[in-house]
């Protein structure tokens, strides 16, 4: 299956399925369509500098009943992903020109168009379910939904193509998906000019002439140099094709990616070769250094040619060339020039070279051998005029500023933010705040449930963690009278009326009574769960706890608690009374200050205090196991390692 072919890393593979109208010879028909498509794209690709391999097409017969005859191509883009997106732009242009053309494009990640629109695509669409569902058709992206083909089915390619042609109005991807993908293509085809870098290079005369004649050799030359192996050191010592004795200064156009690769690659030439570089801080060092590396890359390409001359093309009789030439002429490629004029001859020669490149089958060993053939061919056919090249040195354009290679931390941060914070930020922030609120509520509710849960002698248990044990303990025998007596003996005590009374020795008697009551309770055969004495506890114990909170309010412990806000009416009333007292009796007593402090008292916010303390405890664990994490985990609450997230 064509679409199921594994794509190698840093490569993009594309499949073109034109509609075949009852052709007796599918291959011949597709060959004709191939050169029609190449002719349409030639004005866009002729000036484009590829990182490694150019856009190419080959005809493929029907593999089986599920894969119709089609065209396909593969381009290795290496480090420059802009080549991949430029190819997507070219394919969309073809689908706009030909309404019956359907295109599928993939890389090593599969349907990479979905990655660009990951925030907008349906949730059911993933790498496993997207096979044979994503296509380019009539200038836009189409996705075969579950309405056309059920999600549990993997559609065959033939079925997908048929469905797309019959119901394309229902398969068009949503506007959000289209916007996400087309925003990545914004600026093409002019965009590639902004990504180019023009500079001066000190090159051997033959190398300068070759790059002027075929600027697209710059990519193979750079890649041959930066990816060279130790066995090619002998070739660089000889420099048989590009000796350094006849060097001239010339303008060379790089892509920014190629320029950065060559500029950052350090290389010290063999002194015996004859390369003499200026000091590193000299103004001309960059031009000499770039020229040296480019010449070495071209030398490697020329030396890599191992007798592969290839079959010569008879341009007078080749039917494919005639079809290609007719398509170029109909598209106005020759700009109305008379046949035989200098500009016409140059355009014709460029077209022939482009046509020759397109003849290589997509499955053969590509690029370096092919580029080496072109270099050797130009070495044998070009007439290098050294005097003319020397004369051109006087009118060279200055080198572009390469400050774009240096990026500040702030610029890097802004660049990363632009790509990582896509989508509606308000919605994302709202969702994040909502999740934080829910998490805080879950923690406080879990702690409250844990504290109020009744446990037995075996230890504290988290509510709901052992339902089986709870069921087993649900059947208890309750002696109501004994239970009430026991609770009364333990909890029925009165708050002492004053500090003096509370510190008297009578408290020891109370303690004895408590211990005696506890012994009586243990001796009686009763177990219970309930709150029979809770009513007596409330008016006394709660008052006692409230007074204790007020006493602790001014201490360090009390100040560490989170407080509930005081009612605004009481706060205003107290402020007025305080000012009145200051005016009437400036020598206020300590008792009045104490009363004022009591009136200023704000109750403890138990939930917020507990939440704050457990989060601080969890944060101090720094992602390691600890008590706070264990307690929260037992409640089914899992916090992120970094609480700020």
N, C-alpha and C positions, 0 to 999 in steps of 0.2 A: 504494500500500500504506500503510495507516494507520500502522503501526509504523515505516516508513521515512521518515516526514516529518521534515524537519530542524527541530529545536527551537531557537528563538532563545535567546541568552544570558540567564542569570538567570531562566529560565522553566522550569516543569515541565508536561509534557503527560501526560495519563492517558487510557487507553482502557478502557472497560467493556464486557464481552461477556457479557450474560446469556443464558441458554439460552432459545431461542424455540420454543415448543411448537405447531407447526402453525398459526401465526397467519396469517389471511388478509390482515391489514394489519399488517405489521411495524412501520411507523412509529408507528401508533396505540398498539401494544403497548409500544413503547419509550418513548413519551411518558408513558404511565401509569407504567412502571417508573422513569422519571426522577424524577417527583414523589414516588414512594414512597421513593426513595433520599434525595432532598433533605429529605423529612419526617423520615426516620430521623436524619439528620445535623444537623438544625436545632437541637436542644438543645445540641449540641457547638459549633456555629459561631455561634450568635446573640450570644454575649458575646465572641467572639474578635476581636481587632483585627488586621486584615491590614495588611501593609506597603504593598501596592499594590492587588492584585486579590484578590477572594475566590474560593473554590471554586465552580466553575460546571460545568454539563453541557449538552450539546447533542446532538440525535439526528442520526445520520449514516446515510444509506441505504448499501446495498451498493455499494462502489466497483467491484469486479470479482468474479470467481468465487472469488478467494482471500481476500477480505476481507468477512466477513458484516456485516449491519446491526449497528450498535453505538452507544454513547454515547461522547462524548469531551469533554474540557475542557482548557483551558490557563490557567495562572495565572502572571503575572509577579510574582515575589517580590522582585526587586531586590536590595537589600543585606541583607535578612533571610532567611537560609537556613532559619531555624526554620519559616517558612511551608511550605517544601517538605516538611520532615519531618512537619509536622502533617497535611499532605495525605496522605502515606503512611499515617499512623495512621488517618485517616478512611477511606481505601480498604480497609485491613485490617478495619476495623469492618464495612464493607459486605459483604466476603466472608465474614465470620463470620455475618452475618444471612442472607445468601442463599448457600446451598451450591452453587448452579449458576452463580454469578457468577465470571468470571475477569477479572483486571485486569492491565494492562500499564502501567508508569509509567517515563517517561524524561525526561531533561533534555538540555542541550546536550552533555553528556559521554556520552550514551547510557544504558545500564543502570547508573545511578549506585549502585544497591543493591550491585552487585558491587564497587564501589570501597570501600564501607564494610567489605566482607568480603574484601578483596583477599588477606589472608594465609591465608584458609581455603578459598577456592574452588579447584577443580582447575586444574592448570597449563594444560590445553588451552583453558580458557575465557578469552577475551580479547575486546576490542571487535569484532574481525572475526568471531569464531565464536559470539558470544552473541546474534546477531539471532534474534528469535522463539523464544528459549529460556528467558527469565526472566519469571516471572509471579507474581502474588499469587492464592492460591486457598485458600478455606476457612481464612482467618486466618493462613496461613504462606506462606513463600517456596518456590516450586517452580522447579527447573532441569531442563530436558530434557537428559539426558546423552547421550553417544555410544552408549549401549546402546539408547536409544529411537530416536534419529535419528543416523546416522553423522556424524562431525565434518566430513568433506569436503562434506557437503550443507548448504545453507542452507534450512531448512524454511519452507514457506509458513505464513502465519498460520493458515489454516484447518486445515492438518495438525497444527500445534502444539496448537491448541485441542482437536481431536479426540483426540490422544494423551493430553493432560492429563486429559480427562474419563474416558478409558477406563482409564488406569493411573496415577492420582494417587498411589497408595501407593508407586510406584517413582520418582516424580519429585520427591518432597519433598527439599529441600536438607538437607545434613548439619546435625546439632545445632550444630556450630561456626559455620556460616554463619548459622543462625537466631539464635544468641546474639549474634554481632557486629552484626547488623542491629537486633535488638530492644533491645539495650543503647542504641542511638542514640535509640530511641523511649521510653526509660524515663521515667516521670513524667507522660506524657500521659493524660488531657486536662488534669489540674490544673496541669501544668507551666507553661502559658502565664500563669497568675496570678503565678508567681514571676518571670516576665520582664517584668512590667508595672511602670510607674513613675507614681505619683500625685503631682501637684504643683498648686500654685495658679497661676492665670493671670489677668492683668488684661485682660479681653476686652470688646469692644463687646457690648451687651446682646443684640442679635440673634444674634451669633456664639455667645455663651454658651448661649442657648436652643436653637440648632440642634445644638450638640455634646452637650447634655444629652439631646435627643430622639434623636439618631442618633450615638452615640459612634464608630461605624466610619468616619465621615467624617474622623476625625483623620489617618488614613493618606494619603488623597488630598490633604488640605490641606497636610500637611507636604511631600509630594513635589512638589506644584504650586509651593510656595514655593522649595524648594532647587534645583529644576530649571528655574526661570523663565528666560526669555530677555530681552534688552534691550528688545524690542518691547512687553513687558508693563509697563515702567516707567510708561508713561502711565496704565495702569489703576490702579497703586498710588498715583499722585499724586491721582487723583480720589477713590478710596475711596467709590464711589457706593452700594454695598450695605452696607458696614460702617464707617461714620464713627466716629472715636474719641471723639466727645463724650459718648456714653452708656456709658462703660465701667464694668464691675463686676468684682469679684474672685470667682472661682469655681474649683471643683475640676475638673481635667481628667486623664483617664487616658491615658497613652501606653504604647507598648511601649518597652523600653529602647533599642532601635535608633532609633526615631523621636525619642525625647527627645534622644539623643546627637546625631543629625543636626541637629535644630533648635537645640540648645544651642551647638553648635560653629560654627554658620553665622553669620558676622558680617554685620550689616546696619544701615545708618544711614538712617533715613527722611527723606523730604523735609520740611523745616520747614514748608512752606506747607500740608501736609496736616493739621497740628494735633497730631501725636504729640509728647508731652512726656515724655521718659524721665528717670528719676532718675540720679544719678552711678553709675558702674560699681561703686563700692564700697558703695553703699547696700544695705540688707537687702532692699528690695523690687525691686531692679533685675531680678533673674531673672524674677520674675512679670510685670513690665511688658514685658521683652524677649520672653518667650515669647508673651505675649498679642498683641504687635505682629506677630510673624511668623505666628502662626496666623490672625489676621484678614487678613493679606495673602494667605495661601494660599487662604482661603475666597473672597476677592475675585477672585482669578485664576480659580478654578473657576466662579464665577457669571458672570464676564465671558466665559468660554470657551463658554458655551452660545449657540449661533447658531441660534436658532429651532427647535431639535430638541425639539419637545414630545412626540413619540411618540404612538402610538395609545393611547387610554384603555382601561382594562380593565373589562369588564362583569362584576363579581364575582358577579352574580346568575345569569348564564347561562354563564359560561366553564366548560367541562367540566374543563379542566386545573386550575383553581382549586378546583373541587369535589373532585377527586381528591386534591389536595394537602391540603385542609382535612380530608378524611376520614382521611387517614393521620396527620395531626397529632393528631386527636381520639383515634384508636385507640391512639396512643403515650402518651396522658395529658398532652399538652402544656398543656392548659388547667387542669390541677391541680384538677379538680372544681369550678371556678368556675361560677356560674350565668351563663347567657347574658344579657348586658346589664350585668353588674357592671363596676366601674371596672377591676379587674385583667383581667377577660376582654376588655374593649375594648382595653386596652393590648396584651395578648398578640396579639389579632387584628390590630391595626394593624401590629405588628412582623412578623407572618406575611405580611401583604399586601405590605409593603415588600420583604421577602426574596423573595417570589414574583415581584414586578415585576422585581427585579434578575436573576432566573434566566431571564427571557424573552429577554434579549438573546442573539443568536446568538454563538457563540464566535469566529467569524471577523470580526465587525464591529470598528470602531475602538472601543476600550474605555476604560474607567476615567475619564479626565478629563472627557469629554463626559457620561458617565453620572453621575459624581459632581456635575458642574455642574448637571445636571437635578435631582438630588435637593436640592441647595442652594437653587436657585431655587424649587422646589416648596415647600420648607419656609419660605422667605421669604414666599411668598404665602399659606400656610395657617396658620402658627403665630401664636398670639396671645402676643406678648411682653409680659409683665407686669414692668415695670421695678421697681416697688415690691416685688414678691415676690422678685425677684432681689437687691435691696438687703437685704432681710430675711434671705435665706439666707447673706449674707456673714458673719453673726454666728456661724454654726455650721459653718464650713468645717473640714475635716480638715487637719492640718498637712502640709506637703510632705514626701515621702520623702527620705531622705538619698541624695545622688547621689555618695557617695564611691566607688561601684563604677566610676565613670568613670576614676578614677585607679588605675593599676596599677604596682606597683613592679617593678624588674628581676627580683627573686627570684620574684615571683608570675608574671611572664611566662615565666620559665624553667621554673617548675613546670608551667604550663599547656601549654607546648610539649612538655615531656617526657611529659606525660600522653597526648598525642595521637600523639607520634612513637615512643614506646617500647611500643607495644602488642604483645601476644603473649607467649610464654614467654621471659622474659629469660634464664633459665638455659640454655635451648637455644641462644639466640642467642650468649651469651657462650662457650659450649662450642664452637660452630661457628667463632667468631672466633678462639679460641685454637688450635683445630686448624689453621685456615688459616695462622696465623702460624707454627706449628711446621713445617708443610709448606713454607712459603716459605723459612724459614731453612735447612731441610735441602736444598732445591733449590739455594740459593745456594752453600752450602759444597761440595756435590757437583759443581756446575758449575765452581767455582774449582779443585777438586782435579783434575777431568778436564782442565781447560785447562792446568794446570801440568805434568801428567804426559804430555800429548800431545806426540808427536815432530813437529817441524816441519822444513822445509827452508830453503834459502837465501832463498826468497821471503818469509819472515816467519812470525810465529806465526799459527796458525789455530785457530779454535774447533772442537772435535770435532763432526763431523756436519754442519758447515755447507757442506761441499763434497764430497759423496759421490762425484760423478763424477770429481773430481780424485784422490780416494783410490783409486778403482778403477783408474784409469790407472797410478798409481804402485805398484800392488800387485805387478806383475811386475818383480822385480829380480834381478840376477845377483850371487850372494854368493860371494866368494873367502874361504873360512873361515880359512885359514892367515894371509892378509894381514890380515884383520880382527882376529884374536886378537893378532897382533904389534902392530898399531896401538894397540889398546886397552891392552895391557900397557905400551907406551911412554908413554902419556898418563897412566894412572891408577895404575900400580903404584908407589906411593911409601909410605914408612914415616913415622910420626909421630916427630918428633925427641924424644929422650929427655929433654931439659931445655931451659930457656929459653936457656941459653948456647949449646947446640948449634944451636938453631933460628935464632939470630942470627948464626951464623958465616958466613964468606964462602963456605962450601961450598954454600950455597943457590944461589949464582949458577951453580955447576956443574950443579945439578939443573935450573935454568931452561934452561941450554943444552941439556941432554939432552932436556928437554921440547920445545924448539923444534926440535931436530934430529929428534926422533921425529915431530913434526907435519909436518915437511917430507917425511919418508919416507912418511908416510901419504898426503899429497897427491899424491906422485909415483906412487903405486901406483894401478892402475886397479881400484878397488873401491868399491862403495856397499853399505850394509847397514843393516838395522834389526834390532836385537836387543840382548841384554845379556850377550854372552859374557864380558866382564870384570867384570860386576857383582859376582860372588862375591868378587873380590879387593877391591872397593871397600867392601863392607859392613863388615868388621871394622876397617878403618883409618879411612875417611872418617866413619863414624857415630860412632866414638869421638872423633874430632877435632871434629865438630859438637857433640857433647854437652859436651865441655870448653869450647868456645867459648860455649855457652849459659850454662854456670855462671859463666864470667868476666863475661858481660854482665848477669847477673841483678841485681847490685847497682847498675848504672848507670841513668841516666834512660831509656835505650832499653829496657833489660831490664824496668824497672818498668812500662813502658807495655804490656807483653804480658799477655794473660790466661793464668792458670796453672791447671793441673789440680790438684785437691785432693790433698794428701798422704795416704797411707794412715793411718787412725786409729791402728793398732797402732804404726807407726813413730813417729808423732807423740807418743804417750804414752811410749814407751820413751825417746825423745830428751829429753823433758821431765824424766824421772826422772834420767837421766844428767847433765843440765845442772845440776840442783839439787845433786847429789852433788859435782860438781866445784867448785861455788861454796863449799860447806862445807869441803871438804878442801884446796883450793888457791885462796884468794881472789885471789892474784896470778897470774892465768892469763896465759899468754903470748899473743902475737898469733897464733902458729901454732894454738893451741887454739881461738881465736876463728874462724880461717879454717876449721878442721875443723868447727866448729859450724855455720858458714854453709853449708858443703857438705852437712851432714846435713839442714839446713832447706830445702834446695833443692827447689822444686816444678817439674816439667817444664812447658814452654810448651804451652798448649792452642792448637794451630795453627788448628784449624777455627774456634774461637770468636774468636780474635784477628783472623783474616781477615774473618769475618762482621762483627765490630764495626767494623773500619776501613772496609770498603766501604760499610756503611750510613751511617757518619758522613760519608764522602765524598759519597755520594748525597744525604744531607740537606743538605749545604752547597751543593749545586747550586740549592736552592730552586725546584725545578720546571723549571729551565732545562737545556739539553743540557750534558753533561759526561762526563768519562772513565768514572766509575763507571756512569752510566746507559748509556753506549755498550757497555761490557763486558757488563753484565747483559743488555742487549737482544740482543746477539749470541748469548747463551746461551739466548734465548727466555724470559727472566725479566723481567717488567714489574712494577715496584713502583708503588704509589700515590704521587701527588705529595707528600702529607703522610704521613710514615712513622707518625705516631701513630695514623692511621686503620687 
